[in-house]
Amino acid sequence: MTKPSKVPKHVGIILDGNRRCAKRLMMKPWMGHEWGAKKVEKLASWCKELGVKELTLYAFSIQNFNRPKIEFDYLMKLFRTSFNDLMNDAKKWKEIVDNKIRVNFIGRIWKFPKDVQEAMNTLMDKTKEFGEHVINFAMAYGGREEVIDAVKKLAGEIKEGKVNVEDINEEVFAKNLYTESEPEMIIRTGGEKRTSNFLLWQSNYSEWFFLDKFWPEFEKEDFKQCLEEYAERERRFGK
């Protein structure tokens, strides 16, 4: 297994292939999202065991709002159930508290139905003091949109006299993003080999892994293999 010093602290994952997995099994395509959600729960325990401290999961993009209404409604129901279960299921909540897991939602979450937003905000508020482990759910997320929102935020601060144009650098800009934490490793399941507008700023030197398996098929051994390959890669950062 990978040496402790070689385990990435922060891993991003594009959770791709839920619908195609369900279609292959002759099921309604959106049923794959439920299997994918259960896999996320397992992933959290794998991270604890293998030494990964932070996860950023691409769960719902800006473009996903264009999904068919029946699928969109199913996803909203799944989000409501999943987020509320984390807080109301005694076993799941104990795991969050015991492991001091902070849950964040990054993206334009104001675009979601009000009750989904409320569940997200409540979960973030209840876990904001934790920090041993972090899970960021990228929801209503897009990398370009994140950069635009950061520019707007900075522009407002310049207008209010809080920031001088001359003082803007990479560090200042990063603080205005949804998250400034940069993943050392990013995994994309589902067989596609593109970044799909995910963490455009933060992934500038991330090590990418593209897997053919659909997300519901992703197993602990697949994760371990990615970590082992990451440990073998030489990260030169342009040097």
N, C-alpha and C positions, 0 to 999 in steps of 0.2 A: 504494500500500500504506500501511498505518497508520504514523504517525510513531513512532519508538522510544519516546518518552515516553508514548504512548497505548496501547502494547501491555500487556495485563494480565499481571502477573507470575504469577498463579495462576488456572488455569481448571479448573472442575469439569465433568464430563460424565456424564450418565445414559445408559448404553449400552443404549438400548431398541430393540426391534424385531428381534432376532436370529431368534426363532422365527417371527414373521410373515413375515419375508423368505424363510425356507426353505419355509414352507407355500405361499407364492405361487409358488415355483418347483417345487412338487409334490415336495418333499424332506421327509425326516423333520424335524420341527420343531427338534430339538436340534442338527441339523447347522449351523444358523445360528450357533451359539455358536463353532464352529471358525472360520468366516469372520470373526466379530467379533473373535476373538483375534488374527488376522492383521492386522486393521485397527488394533488397538492398537499393534502394532509399527511400523506406518507413522506413526501419530500421534506417536510419540516423536520421530521424525526431523523431522516437520513443526514440532514445538515448538522444536526446536533451531534450525531455519532461520528461524523467524518471531519468535523472541525470548521465547517463553513459558518460564518457569523451573520452574513447578510444575504438576502435574496431579493431580487427585483424581478417580478413575474409579469410578463406582458399578457394580460388577461382579457382586455377589451380595448380596441383601438377606436379612434375618432370615426374611422370609416365603418366600423361595425354597427353604427347607428343606422346604416342603410340595409341591414339584414331584413329578411321577410318578417312581417309583424308577428307571425306565430312563433318564430324563433326568438325574436327580440323579447316578446312577452315571457317566453319560457326562461330566457336568460335572466330577466329581471326577477322572476320568481326564485330562480336558483340563487341569485346574489342575496336577496332578502333572507332566504332560509339559511344559507351558509354563514352569513355575517351574524345573524341573530343566534344561530346555534353555537358559534364560538363563545358568545357571552352567556348564554342561558344553559348550555349543557355543562353540568358540573365537572365532568371529567375533562372536557376540552378546555374549559376556563382554568382549571387547576394546572393543566399543562402549560398554558400561557403564563400564568402567575409564577409557577415554580421555576420556569426557564427564563423568566423576565423577557418575554418576547414583545417587542414594540411593533405594532401594526400600523403601516402608513398606506394611504391611497394617494397616488400621484397622477395628475391629469386634470382635465376640465370636469371635475366631478359634479359641478353645478348643472351639468346637462342631464343627469340621471333623474328619475322620478324622486319626488321629495322624500318618500319613506326610505328609499335606498340610500339617499344622501344622509339621512338622519342615522341610519344604521352604521354607515361608514364613519361619520363624525363621532358617534358615541364610542365606537371601537377604538378610534384613534385617541380620544380623550381618556379612556380607561387605561390605555397602555402607554401613554406618553412619557411616564416616568421610568419605563423599562428601557433596557439598552444592551442587555447581554447578547440578545439576538434581535435581528430586525427583518421584517418581511414587508417589502414595498409592493403593493398591487398597482400596476400601471393600468388605470381605468379611464376610459374616455381620453386615452393618451395618444400623442403623436410627437415624435421628436422635433419636427419643424414647428409644430404648434407650441411646444415647450420653449423653443428659442424665441418665437414671436412674443409669447407671454412674458418672457424674461426681458426682452427689449422694451415692451410697454411698461413694465414695472420700473425699469431703470429710467425710462423717459419721464415717468411721473416723479421719481425722486430727484431727477435733475431739475425739473420744473419747480419743485418745491424747495430747491436749494439744499437738499440733503446730500447730494452727490455732485462732484465736479467732473465734467467730461474728461479732464486731464487725468483724473484718478482711476478711470476705468481700465482694468486689465483682466486677464483671464480669471484671477481669483475673485475679483469683485463680480464679474459676470456670472460665474458659477454659483455664487451665493443667491442669485435671483432665479435660478432654475428650480424645478419641482424638487429635485434632489441633486446635491453636488457630489455625492458618493459615486465613485467610479468603479465599475466591476472589472476585476482582473480577467474574468472568463465569462463568455456568453455562449449558451447552448440554444440551438434551434432544432426542434423536432419537426417531423412531418415531411422531410425530403426536399424542401425548398432551400435554395442557397442564395438568399438575399436578406438584407437587414431590416427591411420593412418599416423604416421610420422609427426604429427603437433606439433610444438613448444615443442620439446622434452626437451630442457633445461629449457625454461621459465615456463613450466606447472608443475614444480615439486610439487607445493602445490596448484594447481588450483582445484576448485570444478567443477566436471564434471556433465553434464546433457545430457542424451540421450533421444531424442524424436522420436516417431514413425512417426510423420508427415514428409512429404517430404518438402524440403525447400520452393518451391513455395506456399505451403499451410500454412506456418508459419505466424501467425498473432500477432498483438500487445498483445492480451490476453495471448498467449503462452509465450511471452517474459516477461510479467508482472508476470506470475505464476512462471517462473524460478527465477526471481529476489526475489519474496516473499519467495520461498523455500531457496534460498541462504541466505537470512536474518535470517532464522531459524537455519541454520547449525552452528555448533560450530567448528571453525577453530583452531585446536590445534598446527599445525605445528610440529608434532612429540613430543610435550610436554605431 
